[in-house]
Amino acid sequence: MFDILEADIIVFQETKIQRKDLVDDMVLVPGWDCYWSLPKYKKGYSGVVIYTRQSVCSPVRAEEGITGILCPPNSTTSYSEAPQDQRIGGYPTKSQLEASVVDATTLDSEGRCVILEFPAFVLLGVYSPANRDETRDDFRVGFLNLLDARIRNLVAMGKRVFLTGDLNISREELDTANADAAMRKNGFTPEEFISTPGRRMFNQLLQGGKVIGGRDANREYPVLWDICRGFHPSRKGMFTCWEQKVNARPGNYGSRIDYVLCSLPMKSWFSESNIQEGLMGSDHCPVYAVMKDSIEIEGAAMHALDMMNPPGMFVNGQRQRDYSAKDMLPMSGKLIPEFDGRRNIKDMFARKPSLPRIQSSISVLANDPPVAEKAESVSDPSATQSLQVDGPTPSVSNGLIAKSSNPPSAKKKRPLADSSTSRALKRSKSGSAAPVPSSTAKGQQSLKGFFQATAAVRNASTSSSPLPAAERQDNDGSDRALQQVADKTTHTPGSPQKSESKSFAFTKATSPVMRQTKETIDARSDPSSPLKYGTLAQHADTVHDPVQSKESWSKLFTKPTAPRCEGHEEPCKTMLTKKSGMNCGRSFWMCARPLGPSGEKEKNTQWRCPTFIWCSDWNPSSAA
C-alpha cells in the first residue's frame, strides 16, 4: 500500500484497533518508522498513526495528544513538564484548559492526535470527533478549542505548523453536497450554517475562511492555509468522504472533511495538492500535498532533506550518515515491548548464512549475540511462535541452539539411552517382562497395525487354541494372511505363554461380534425370519421421499425472489430500519442503484429510484 501512495509521510486516522491487535506488518514495516496513539479505554475506537520513511525524513521529537498531559512511554513525567530540550511546546495554558468543559485527560484518552516535530515544521495528525450525538457536543467543542489553542501557541513560539487529518468539518457550502438538505432539516439560513461552532472556529483558523460578524477573542487573525483548496479554489465536488450506508460514492454525494493545512509562511513550499478519489478501500479517500526539494526559510533557500531530518544527517541534500537506533524516539512503534529488538520476517531472509554445524555452538553465540538475546527476551506467545516459524533462517536457528546448549565447562551429563530402549518395559501380571522390540522396528505405521496381533503371539495362540472351522471360514481373508505370517515366525523357547494367551484373548474378542453379525444377516435373508417381515415392516410407513424432502428444505432456506424496482426493472436489495420508532427492526426492499449527486431518489435517471416495499408485504408467488 505504501508503494501505491508514493509518499514519505503517511497519516492514518480511525485505526480502530487496540495495542493487542498490533502485528508485525503494522509496526515492523521495512524502511519505515511509526508513531501510534491508541484509545486508552474504548475498544476498537478512533486511533491515529503516522508513518515516516527513514531514508527521507526523521522527526526529532514525538508526542501523543494535544494538551501535553500524557506521559511518554516508560515515564511518569508528562510531555508538558519534560525538560525544555525534550518537549515540542505550545501546550494550552491553564486558562485555556479551564475554558473547556471536558478535562484534558479525557480529551487525550481517545487516541486522536500524534504530533511530530521536524526542523522544518511541527506535524499534527488529528482525528477530530464527529458531530453525530448531542451528548458528545461538549467533547467535540472542547477538543477543537484546545486544538486551535495548541496551533496558535506553536505559531506564537515561531514554529511552523502542518495540520492534517480527518477534522470532521466541511468548511463551507462548496465542500459538502448536502448543504441545502442540512439547512432545510435544521431550519438554518446560509449565515447560520456557516456559523455553527465547529465550522466558525475552523474558518477563523484558515486564511480566507468565511466568518460572519466579528472574530472571537484570541482568534483575531488566521494562521493556516488550506493547501488543497488553494490549488483548486473553485473546484466543485472535491469530496473526501461518502456515506457507505446509502452507497453515495459512485454518485459523488459526499463532503470534504479531510485536509492538509500549513502555516502561512509555508505557502510557497508546495508544488501540488489534490485528492485521490479513485483509491478505494475506505469511506474516505486520501488527500496529499507535494513539497518542493528546495524551500525558503527566513529568506534563505534550504534543501528539504536538510530540514526534514536531525541536524547533520543531510547537508545540501546529501546524506552524511545513516539512520540508526539512536535516532529512534521513545514513542516509536518499534520500541513497543512486544516488537522491541525484533525484525520483520521479510528482512530476516536477507540474514547471513549459518555457520557449519561442525563448529561449536559457543562460537555461534559469540558471533551472533543479538539473535540469542532476541530468543531470550521474547515473552509474548505469538512472538515466540513467530520466532520459531522463522527457524528456516539459519542464523536464527543457530541462535536458538546456542542458548539451549551446555558450555564445555559444565559437568558432563550421563548420555541418553538408545531411543529404541529408552522407554520403560511393560510387565504382565505375572511379573515377567514383555518381549523387547527389535531395534530396527519402525513402530506402528498405520491404524490397521494397531488391531493386528504380532506374528509370534498369533502363532502361539493358534497352536494352543485353534479357531472353529466356521469362524475360520468367516474370516478366511484376514485369518489366512495372519496364519501365513505366523507359520513363518520362529518361536523362542520358554516364552511366557500366559502373557501371549492374554494378548490373543483381546484380539479374539471381536470374533463373537463377527459371528453375531453374520447370523443376523443370514436371519434377514431367511423368508421365515421375523426380522424380514417384523422389524423392517414396522418402519415401512416412515420412509420419506428424498426428492420431496430436498425440495422442502430448499424452499425453507432459499432467499425469497427479490422484487424489481419501478424505475429500472432491476432486482431490489433489502435494508433494515434502524431508526427508532414503531418500524425499527423491520426489513424493506429498495432500489439497489447508488444515490445520485442530488442526494435524493430520482425518477427516469441512472440513479436510485423511489421504489420502497416492506418485506412483510412482498409475496413472490403473487408477483409471478
Helices and strands as residue ranges (DSSP letters): H 2-5, E 9-13, G 19-21, H 24-27, E 32-37, E 48-53, E 61-64, G 79-81, G 84-86, H 94-98, H 104-107, E 113-117, E 122-127, G 134-136, H 137-156, E 161-166, G 173-175, H 179-186, H 190-194, H 197-205, E 224-226, H 227-231, E 241-242, E 254-255, E 258-263, G 264-269, E 270-275, E 287-291, E 294-297, E 300-303, H 304-307, E 314-315, E 318-319, G 325-327, G 333-335, H 345-348, H 361-367, H 369-377, H 381-389, H 394-404, H 447-451, H 455-464, H 469-474, H 476-487, H 497-508, H 511-525, H 530-530, I 531-535, H 536-538, G 540-542, H 546-557, E 573-576, E 587-590, E 612-614, G 615-617, H 620-623
